[in-house]
Amino acid sequence: MNEDAARDVLLVRAIETTEASQGLIGEADRRHAGRTAAELARWQSSAAGAPPAADVFLARRAALLLEKLSATQPALARASRALAWRPAIGAIIAALALLVGSLAEQVTDRGRVNILAFPLLAIVAWNLVVYLLLVLQALRRVPTAGRLRGAVAAASQRALRHGRGPIAPALQRFGVDWSRAMAPLVVARSARLLHLAAALLAIGAVAGLYLRGLVFEYRIGWESTFLEAPAVHTLLATVLGPAAALLGLPFPSVGEIAAIRFPASAGGVRAAQWIHLHALTVLLAVILPRLLLFALAALRERRHARHVPLDLQAPYFRRLLGPLRSGEVRLRVVPYSYTVDEGAAHRLRALAQRLLGDGAGLTLAPSVAYGDEARAAEGVLAADPQVPLTLGLFSLAATPEAENHGEFLETLRRALAAPRSGDAAAASAIAILVDEAPYRRRLGTDAGTGAAARLDERREAWRAFGATRGLAVACVDLGAPDLDGSDLDGVEQRLEPVLAGQPPSWRGAAS
């Protein structure tokens, strides 16, 4: 997913997942945007015979919702524009670097230029230090993106500070999410601008020196409190010698270096040859390497700008992308010593859509009787790509027993074992769902601390039972009139690690 589309998607996600702003988008608008985006994704993929692309669906859905919201929430349009990259910034930085370079090379006393303090040498020295730091950073594998994330987040918050009312928390969440997703792109973009600016600064310095050399005569020599001619010769030969060799010029001897020392040579010598040597050295040590680094950074920036990574296994995206999966995705529930009534089945369907997407269905297996654990494997297929998750359903009123509940789970686990190598579909994940409704009815109407303590004690018993078998455990009241957001959030939080480990059944991940 490219940079602009990812920005819209993350902005819409912030609105839909922040409690204060959720009501800004009506359910009818969500359904309309989802249907329209799904039709576009399927239409674009039909010609290639491929599954619908997630990035096309998400980008189109976000664009439709933002277009609808912008009429009543102009702060959203400003927020999206505030974090958009402006190419003019790069052009301004480049022009300033060239201008500063041409002005920085101004020499006050052209008739007495100290070769040891020649400004171009400072540019070369500074860039060599930068190259060394880059090499050390690469060797140490310093996480530059992580260090810049805080700065990007702070800049994002400043850019979004004008949000007011119910939209403000969503904009704050958007700034954090965007800075996290943008960190690699910011690193590449910053590197591109810095390398280009360094190259143009050097180009401006050399060009300014040559232009002024057309109308002024530079006289060059050297002076030093601590260095003598042999040391100065060694230093200059090390820095300027390669340029002299490329130009086919003999490098001045120690005697020639001694002859241009101030004040013995008060007027110095004409600086043309030395300017040529300095200019070629800057070209070799600064301009060409910086342009190469600029090109590499530009390639990285282009790649990151075209492919901003989004975690499609996150609950929000998994729910949205449910209708795009090839065929109906289903949650399989296998009850043990438990009868699922119509009300509980309805709530299990709501749970399926919360965990697996808006279009998810429910496969409710016949209840396995107590002591008949071998029947847990009946009708269960491991290689079913439409069933990414299987839940063993228990009652909180029961105390978990290894010889019964444990054997039931082991039988179910064996039936869901990963298929042999070469099979097309992956095995379904397995987790435990415990219904609190029967135990709550047993406790009666007592709402005191005693009942709450008993509920917590029984929940912990089931969680410990699941932990010994490496299974996630979620408890929920399937007898409640309706599962509210907090109930579903709790189950989703418990089962999220299981779902995150499952490969999505669609292709074309948004990146």
C-alpha positions as CSV (number, residue, x, y, z in Angstrom):
1,M,0.0,0.0,0.0
2,N,1.4,3.3,-1.0
3,E,2.1,6.2,1.4
4,D,-1.1,8.2,0.6
5,A,-3.4,5.2,0.8
6,A,-1.8,4.0,4.1
7,R,-2.3,7.5,5.6
8,D,-6.0,7.4,4.8
9,V,-6.4,3.8,6.1
10,L,-4.7,4.6,9.4
11,L,-6.8,7.8,9.8
12,V,-10.0,5.8,9.3
13,R,-8.8,3.1,11.7
14,A,-8.1,5.7,14.4
15,I,-11.6,7.1,14.0
16,E,-13.3,3.7,14.1
17,T,-11.3,2.3,17.0
18,T,-11.4,5.4,19.3
19,E,-14.4,5.4,21.5
20,A,-15.0,9.1,21.4
21,S,-15.2,9.2,17.5
22,Q,-16.7,5.9,16.7
23,G,-20.2,7.4,16.3
24,L,-19.0,9.8,13.5
25,I,-19.3,6.9,11.0
26,G,-22.7,5.4,10.7
27,E,-23.2,1.7,10.2
28,A,-24.9,2.3,6.9
29,D,-21.9,4.3,5.7
30,R,-19.6,1.5,6.8
31,R,-21.6,-1.1,4.9
32,H,-21.8,1.0,1.8
33,A,-18.1,1.7,1.8
34,G,-17.3,-1.9,2.4
35,R,-19.5,-3.2,-0.4
36,T,-18.2,-0.6,-2.9
37,A,-14.6,-1.2,-2.0
38,A,-15.0,-5.0,-2.2
39,E,-16.6,-4.7,-5.7
40,L,-13.7,-2.6,-6.9
41,A,-11.1,-5.0,-5.5
42,R,-12.9,-8.0,-7.0
43,W,-13.3,-6.3,-10.4
44,Q,-9.6,-5.3,-10.5
45,S,-8.5,-8.8,-9.6
46,S,-10.9,-10.7,-11.9
47,A,-8.9,-10.0,-15.1
48,A,-5.8,-11.6,-13.6
49,G,-7.7,-14.4,-12.0
50,A,-6.3,-13.6,-8.6
51,P,-8.0,-13.1,-5.2
52,P,-9.0,-9.5,-4.4
53,A,-6.2,-7.4,-3.2
54,A,-6.4,-6.3,0.4
55,D,-4.7,-3.0,-0.2
56,V,-7.1,-2.0,-3.0
57,F,-10.1,-2.8,-0.7
58,L,-8.7,-0.9,2.3
59,A,-7.6,2.1,0.4
60,R,-10.9,2.5,-1.4
61,R,-13.0,2.0,1.7
62,A,-10.9,4.6,3.6
63,A,-11.2,7.1,0.8
64,L,-15.0,6.7,0.6
65,L,-15.4,7.2,4.4
66,L,-13.1,10.2,4.5
67,E,-14.9,11.8,1.6
68,K,-18.2,11.4,3.6
69,L,-16.7,12.7,6.8
70,S,-14.8,15.7,5.4
71,A,-18.1,17.5,4.9
72,T,-18.8,17.6,8.6
73,Q,-15.3,17.2,10.0
74,P,-13.0,19.5,8.0
75,A,-10.3,18.8,10.6
76,L,-9.9,15.3,9.1
77,A,-9.0,16.7,5.7
78,R,-6.5,19.1,7.3
79,A,-5.0,16.2,9.3
80,S,-4.5,14.1,6.2
81,R,-2.9,17.0,4.4
82,A,-0.7,18.0,7.4
83,L,1.1,14.7,7.4
84,A,1.4,14.4,3.6
85,W,4.9,14.8,2.2
86,R,5.5,17.9,0.1
87,P,8.1,17.4,-2.6
88,A,8.7,21.2,-2.6
89,I,10.5,20.8,0.7
90,G,13.2,18.7,-1.0
91,A,13.6,21.3,-3.7
92,I,14.0,24.1,-1.2
93,I,16.6,22.2,0.8
94,A,18.6,21.4,-2.3
95,A,18.5,25.1,-3.4
96,L,19.6,26.3,0.0
97,A,22.4,23.8,0.2
98,L,23.7,25.0,-3.2
99,L,23.4,28.6,-2.2
100,V,25.1,28.1,1.2
101,G,27.9,26.2,-0.4
102,S,28.6,28.9,-2.9
103,L,28.6,31.6,-0.2
104,A,30.6,29.5,2.3
105,E,33.6,29.4,0.1
106,Q,34.1,33.1,0.2
107,V,37.7,33.9,1.2
108,T,38.2,37.2,2.9
109,D,41.9,37.7,2.0
110,R,42.4,36.3,-1.4
111,G,46.0,37.4,-1.5
112,R,47.0,35.3,1.4
113,V,45.1,32.0,1.5
114,N,46.4,29.4,4.0
115,I,46.4,26.1,2.3
116,L,46.1,24.3,5.6
117,A,42.9,26.2,6.4
118,F,41.4,25.9,2.9
119,P,37.6,25.7,3.3
120,L,37.3,22.7,0.9
121,L,39.5,20.7,3.2
122,A,37.0,21.2,6.0
123,I,34.2,19.9,3.7
124,V,36.3,16.8,2.9
125,A,37.2,16.2,6.5
126,W,33.6,16.5,7.7
127,N,32.3,14.1,5.1
128,L,35.0,11.5,5.9
129,V,33.8,11.7,9.5
130,V,30.2,11.1,8.4
131,Y,31.2,8.1,6.3
132,L,33.0,6.6,9.3
133,L,29.9,7.1,11.4
134,L,27.7,5.5,8.8
135,V,30.0,2.5,8.6
136,L,30.0,2.1,12.4
137,Q,26.3,2.4,12.5
138,A,26.0,-0.3,9.9
139,L,28.4,-2.6,11.7
140,R,26.6,-2.1,15.0
141,R,23.1,-2.3,13.3
142,V,21.8,0.6,15.2
143,P,18.0,0.8,14.9
144,T,17.8,4.3,13.3
145,A,14.1,4.0,12.6
146,G,13.4,3.3,16.3
147,R,15.3,6.4,17.4
148,L,13.5,8.6,14.9
149,R,10.1,7.3,15.8
150,G,9.8,9.5,18.8
151,A,10.8,12.6,16.8
152,V,8.3,11.7,14.0
153,A,5.5,11.1,16.6
154,A,6.2,14.5,18.2
155,A,6.2,16.2,14.8
156,S,2.9,14.4,13.9
157,Q,1.3,15.6,17.1
158,R,2.3,19.2,16.4
159,A,0.9,19.0,12.9
160,L,-2.4,17.6,14.3
161,R,-2.8,19.9,17.3
162,H,-5.8,21.7,15.8
163,G,-8.2,18.8,16.3
164,R,-11.0,19.6,18.7
165,G,-14.0,17.7,20.1
166,P,-14.6,14.0,19.6
167,I,-12.1,13.9,16.8
168,A,-9.1,15.0,19.0
169,P,-8.4,11.5,20.5
170,A,-8.7,9.9,17.1
171,L,-6.2,12.3,15.7
172,Q,-3.8,11.7,18.6
173,R,-4.1,7.9,17.9
174,F,-3.6,8.5,14.2
175,G,-0.4,10.5,14.8
176,V,1.1,7.7,16.9
177,D,0.1,5.0,14.4
178,W,1.4,7.0,11.4
179,S,4.7,7.7,13.0
180,R,5.2,4.0,13.7
181,A,4.4,3.0,10.2
182,M,6.3,5.9,8.7
183,A,9.6,5.4,10.6
184,P,11.4,3.4,7.9
185,L,10.3,5.9,5.2
186,V,11.3,8.9,7.2
187,V,14.8,7.4,7.7
188,A,15.2,6.8,3.9
189,R,13.7,10.2,3.0
190,S,15.9,12.0,5.5
191,A,19.0,10.2,4.3
192,R,18.1,11.1,0.7
193,L,17.8,14.8,1.5
194,L,20.9,14.9,3.6
195,H,23.1,13.2,1.0
196,L,21.8,15.4,-1.7
197,A,22.3,18.5,0.4
198,A,25.8,17.5,1.2
199,A,26.6,16.9,-2.5
200,L,25.1,20.2,-3.5
201,L,26.9,22.1,-0.7
202,A,30.2,20.8,-2.1
203,I,29.2,21.5,-5.7
204,G,28.3,25.1,-4.7
205,A,31.6,25.6,-2.8
206,V,33.7,24.4,-5.8
207,A,31.6,26.3,-8.3
208,G,31.7,29.5,-6.2
209,L,35.5,29.2,-5.9
210,Y,36.0,28.8,-9.6
211,L,33.6,31.7,-10.5
212,R,35.3,34.0,-8.2
213,G,38.7,32.8,-9.5
214,L,37.7,34.2,-12.9
215,V,37.8,37.8,-11.6
216,F,40.1,37.5,-8.6
217,E,43.6,36.2,-8.2
218,Y,44.1,33.8,-5.3
219,R,47.6,33.6,-3.8
220,I,48.3,30.6,-1.6
221,G,50.8,29.6,1.0
222,W,50.8,28.1,4.5
223,E,51.7,28.9,8.1
224,S,51.7,26.8,11.3
225,T,52.8,27.1,14.9
226,F,53.5,23.4,15.3
227,L,54.0,21.9,11.8
228,E,57.2,22.0,9.7
229,A,57.5,21.6,5.9
230,P,58.0,17.7,6.0
231,A,54.8,17.3,8.1
232,V,52.8,19.7,5.9
233,H,54.1,17.9,2.8
234,T,53.0,14.5,4.2
235,L,49.6,15.8,5.1
236,L,48.9,17.5,1.8
237,A,50.2,14.5,-0.2
238,T,47.9,12.2,1.7
239,V,44.8,14.3,1.0
240,L,45.6,15.8,-2.4
241,G,48.1,13.2,-3.8
242,P,45.4,11.0,-5.5
243,A,44.0,14.0,-7.3
244,A,47.4,15.0,-8.5
245,A,48.0,11.5,-9.8
246,L,44.7,11.5,-11.7
247,L,45.6,14.9,-13.3
248,G,49.1,13.7,-14.2
249,L,50.7,16.4,-12.1
250,P,53.8,15.9,-10.0
251,F,53.1,16.7,-6.4
252,P,55.2,19.5,-5.0
253,S,58.3,18.4,-3.1
254,V,59.2,19.2,0.5
255,G,61.4,22.1,-0.7
256,E,58.6,23.5,-2.8
257,I,56.2,23.3,0.2
258,A,58.8,25.1,2.4
259,A,59.2,27.8,-0.3
260,I,55.6,28.9,0.0
261,R,55.5,29.2,3.8
262,F,54.4,32.5,5.2
263,P,56.0,35.0,5.8
264,A,59.1,33.9,3.9
265,S,56.9,33.9,0.8
266,A,54.8,36.9,1.8
267,G,52.8,37.0,-1.4
268,G,52.4,33.3,-1.8
269,V,52.0,31.6,-5.2
270,R,49.2,31.5,-7.7
271,A,46.6,29.1,-6.4
272,A,45.2,27.7,-9.7
273,Q,47.0,24.3,-9.4
274,W,46.0,23.9,-5.8
275,I,42.4,24.8,-6.5
276,H,42.3,22.1,-9.2
277,L,43.7,19.6,-6.7
278,H,41.2,20.6,-4.0
279,A,38.3,20.5,-6.5
280,L,39.1,17.1,-7.8
281,T,39.6,15.8,-4.2
282,V,36.1,17.1,-3.3
283,L,34.7,15.5,-6.3
284,L,36.2,12.1,-5.4
285,A,35.7,12.2,-1.7
286,V,32.4,14.1,-1.3
287,I,30.4,14.7,-4.4
288,L,30.5,11.3,-6.1
289,P,30.1,9.3,-2.8
290,R,27.2,11.5,-1.7
291,L,25.4,11.2,-5.0
292,L,25.8,7.4,-4.8
293,L,24.4,7.4,-1.3
294,F,21.6,9.8,-2.4
295,A,20.7,7.3,-5.2
296,L,20.6,4.4,-2.8
297,A,18.5,6.3,-0.3
298,A,16.1,7.4,-3.1
299,L,15.6,3.8,-4.0
300,R,14.9,2.8,-0.4
301,E,12.5,5.8,-0.1
302,R,10.7,4.9,-3.2
303,R,10.3,1.3,-2.0
304,H,9.0,2.3,1.4
305,A,6.7,5.0,-0.1
306,R,5.1,2.4,-2.3
307,H,4.9,-0.4,0.3
308,V,4.0,1.0,3.7
309,P,3.6,-2.1,5.9
310,L,0.3,-2.7,7.7
311,D,-0.3,-5.6,10.0
312,L,-3.3,-7.3,8.3
313,Q,-3.5,-9.8,11.1
314,A,-4.4,-7.1,13.6
315,P,-8.0,-7.5,14.7
316,Y,-9.3,-4.4,13.0
317,F,-8.0,-5.4,9.6
318,R,-9.0,-9.0,10.0
319,R,-12.6,-8.0,10.6
320,L,-12.7,-5.7,7.6
321,L,-11.0,-8.2,5.3
322,G,-13.3,-11.1,6.2
323,P,-15.6,-10.6,3.2
324,L,-12.7,-10.7,0.8
325,R,-11.5,-14.1,1.7
326,S,-12.0,-16.9,-0.8
327,G,-15.3,-18.4,0.4
328,E,-17.0,-18.0,3.7
329,V,-14.6,-18.2,6.6
330,R,-16.0,-20.0,9.6
331,L,-15.4,-20.3,13.3
332,R,-15.8,-23.9,14.4
333,V,-17.1,-24.5,18.0
334,V,-17.1,-28.0,19.5
335,P,-19.1,-28.1,22.8
336,Y,-18.2,-30.6,25.5
337,S,-20.8,-31.7,28.0
338,Y,-22.7,-28.6,27.1
339,T,-25.9,-27.8,25.2
340,V,-25.9,-24.6,23.1
341,D,-29.3,-23.0,23.0
342,E,-30.4,-20.5,20.3
343,G,-29.4,-17.5,22.3
344,A,-25.9,-18.8,22.9
345,A,-25.6,-19.7,19.2
346,H,-26.5,-16.2,18.2
347,R,-23.8,-14.8,20.4
348,L,-21.3,-17.2,19.1
349,R,-22.1,-15.9,15.6
350,A,-21.4,-12.4,16.8
351,L,-18.1,-13.7,18.3
352,A,-17.2,-15.3,15.0
353,Q,-17.6,-12.0,13.1
354,R,-15.6,-10.2,15.8
355,L,-12.7,-12.6,15.6
356,L,-12.7,-13.5,11.9
357,G,-14.4,-10.7,10.0
358,D,-17.8,-9.3,9.2
359,G,-18.7,-12.1,6.8
360,A,-17.6,-14.9,9.1
361,G,-20.0,-17.8,9.8
362,L,-20.3,-20.3,12.6
363,T,-19.9,-24.1,12.4
364,L,-21.4,-25.6,15.5
365,A,-20.5,-29.2,16.0
366,P,-22.7,-31.6,18.0
367,S,-22.0,-31.6,21.7
368,V,-19.7,-34.3,22.9
369,A,-21.1,-36.1,25.9
370,Y,-19.1,-36.4,29.1
371,G,-17.0,-39.6,29.0
372,D,-17.4,-39.9,25.2
373,E,-14.2,-37.8,24.4
374,A,-13.3,-39.9,21.4
375,R,-16.2,-38.4,19.4
376,A,-14.4,-35.0,19.5
377,A,-12.7,-35.9,16.2
378,E,-15.9,-36.7,14.3
379,G,-16.3,-34.5,11.2
380,V,-13.3,-32.4,12.0
381,L,-10.9,-31.8,9.0
382,A,-7.4,-30.4,9.7
383,A,-6.9,-29.0,6.2
384,D,-9.8,-26.6,6.0
385,P,-8.7,-23.1,4.9
386,Q,-12.1,-21.7,5.7
387,V,-11.8,-22.6,9.4
388,P,-8.8,-20.8,10.8
389,L,-9.9,-21.3,14.5
390,T,-11.6,-24.1,16.4
391,L,-12.9,-23.5,19.9
392,G,-13.5,-26.2,22.5
393,L,-16.6,-24.9,24.4
394,F,-16.9,-25.7,28.1
395,S,-19.1,-24.6,31.0
396,L,-17.6,-22.6,33.8
397,A,-19.8,-24.6,36.1
398,A,-17.6,-27.6,35.5
399,T,-14.2,-28.1,37.1
400,P,-11.5,-28.9,34.5
401,E,-10.4,-32.5,34.7
402,A,-7.3,-33.9,32.9
403,E,-8.9,-37.3,32.3
404,N,-12.0,-35.9,30.7
405,H,-11.7,-32.3,29.5
406,G,-8.0,-32.8,28.9
407,E,-8.6,-36.0,26.8
408,F,-11.3,-34.2,24.8
409,L,-8.9,-31.4,23.9
410,E,-6.1,-33.8,23.1
411,T,-8.4,-35.8,20.8
412,L,-9.5,-32.5,19.1
413,R,-5.9,-31.3,18.9
414,R,-4.8,-34.6,17.1
415,A,-7.7,-34.2,14.7
416,L,-6.6,-30.7,13.9
417,A,-2.9,-31.6,13.6
418,A,-1.0,-29.9,10.8
419,P,-1.4,-31.7,7.5
420,R,1.4,-33.6,5.8
421,S,4.0,-31.7,3.7
422,G,2.5,-30.8,0.4
423,D,-1.1,-30.3,1.6
424,A,-2.5,-27.0,0.4
425,A,-4.3,-25.9,3.5
426,A,-3.0,-25.2,7.0
427,A,-4.4,-26.7,10.1
428,S,-6.9,-24.8,12.2
429,A,-5.7,-23.3,15.4
430,I,-7.4,-24.4,18.6
431,A,-8.3,-22.5,21.8
432,I,-10.7,-22.8,24.8
433,L,-13.9,-20.9,25.2
434,V,-15.6,-21.1,28.6
435,D,-19.3,-20.0,29.0
436,E,-19.9,-18.3,32.4
437,A,-23.7,-18.4,32.1
438,P,-24.4,-21.8,33.7
439,Y,-22.2,-21.0,36.7
440,R,-23.7,-17.6,37.1
441,R,-27.2,-19.2,37.2
442,R,-25.9,-21.6,39.9
443,L,-24.7,-18.7,42.0
444,G,-28.1,-17.2,41.7
445,T,-28.8,-13.5,42.1
446,D,-26.1,-12.9,44.7
447,A,-24.0,-10.1,43.3
448,G,-21.8,-9.7,46.4
449,T,-18.1,-10.1,46.6
450,G,-18.5,-13.8,47.4
451,A,-20.0,-14.6,44.0
452,A,-17.4,-12.4,42.2
453,A,-14.6,-14.2,44.0
454,R,-16.0,-17.6,43.0
455,L,-16.2,-16.5,39.4
456,D,-12.6,-15.3,39.4
457,E,-11.5,-18.5,41.1
458,R,-13.2,-20.7,38.5
459,R,-11.8,-18.5,35.7
460,E,-8.3,-18.9,37.0
461,A,-8.7,-22.6,37.3
462,W,-9.6,-22.9,33.6
463,R,-6.8,-20.5,32.6
464,A,-4.3,-22.6,34.5
465,F,-5.8,-25.7,32.9
466,G,-5.3,-24.2,29.5
467,A,-1.8,-23.0,30.2
468,T,-0.6,-26.5,31.1
469,R,-1.7,-27.5,27.6
470,G,-0.4,-24.5,25.8
471,L,-3.9,-23.3,24.9
472,A,-5.4,-19.8,25.2
473,V,-8.5,-19.6,27.3
474,A,-11.3,-16.9,27.0
475,C,-14.3,-16.7,29.3
476,V,-17.5,-15.1,28.2
477,D,-21.2,-15.0,29.4
478,L,-23.1,-16.5,26.5
479,G,-26.3,-16.1,28.5
480,A,-26.1,-12.3,28.6
481,P,-28.9,-10.5,26.6
482,D,-26.3,-9.2,24.2
483,L,-22.5,-9.3,24.1
484,D,-21.3,-5.7,24.3
485,G,-18.0,-4.3,23.1
486,S,-16.1,-4.9,26.3
487,D,-17.1,-8.6,26.3
488,L,-16.0,-9.1,22.8
489,D,-12.8,-7.1,23.4
490,G,-11.9,-9.4,26.3
491,V,-12.4,-12.6,24.2
492,E,-10.5,-11.0,21.3
493,Q,-7.6,-10.0,23.5
494,R,-7.3,-13.5,24.9
495,L,-7.5,-15.2,21.5
496,E,-5.5,-12.7,19.5
497,P,-2.2,-14.5,19.9
498,V,-3.8,-17.6,18.4
499,L,-5.3,-15.8,15.4
500,A,-2.1,-13.8,14.8
501,G,-0.2,-17.1,14.2
502,Q,-2.6,-18.1,11.5
503,P,-1.8,-17.3,7.9
504,P,-4.6,-15.3,6.2
505,S,-6.6,-17.1,3.5
506,W,-6.5,-14.1,1.2
507,R,-3.5,-12.9,-0.9
508,G,-2.2,-9.5,-1.8
509,A,-1.4,-8.2,1.7
510,A,-1.4,-4.5,2.1
511,S,2.2,-3.3,2.2
